[in-house]
Amino acid sequence: MQDRDFESATAGCRVGLAVKGATIEELKRGAIFSTPDAAKVDTKFTLRFTKNRFYQEVKKGVFHGTIGMQSIPVTITEIYDHTITIETEKPVGYTTNDTFILLDLNAKKLHHIGNGIVS
């Protein structure tokens, strides 16, 4: 923090990490540091979904999603009452109860489709 060494940091602090043996490809934006069982990686997700009440109609197709610091294209493949299934081209890291935010970047007005948690 501010070019000084610390043993720990509190939530909200900007920190830099020196990670031995890691490559730039392994540490891209959205990388997750966790214990082995704390985080998961997948390309297909079924979400308990809450639609933004001001967004028109949720349809299948390619949209945009954010999860943590990751911002990626997603494809909505299935739509149910309060669940949807999305797929990504590349694996996405997430932890239990992380919220996925779905966006329609091509919408003329409202971009926020809704949000969901992996069920």
PESUL-V973878 format. One record per backbone hydrogen bond with DSSP energy under -1.0 kcal/mol. NH is the residue of the N-H (numbers start at 1). CO is the residue of the C=O. If there is no record, write none. Layout:
nh	co
NH	CO
NH	CO
This chain:
nh	co
4	1
13	10
22	19
31	28
38	35
40	94
42	92
45	86
47	84
48	117
49	82
50	115
52	113
55	52
61	76
63	74
64	103
65	72
66	101
67	70
70	67
72	65
74	63
75	87
76	61
77	85
78	85
80	83
84	47
85	78
86	45
87	75
88	43
92	42
94	40
98	95
100	116
101	66
102	114
103	64
104	111
107	104
113	102
114	102
115	50
116	100
117	48
119	46
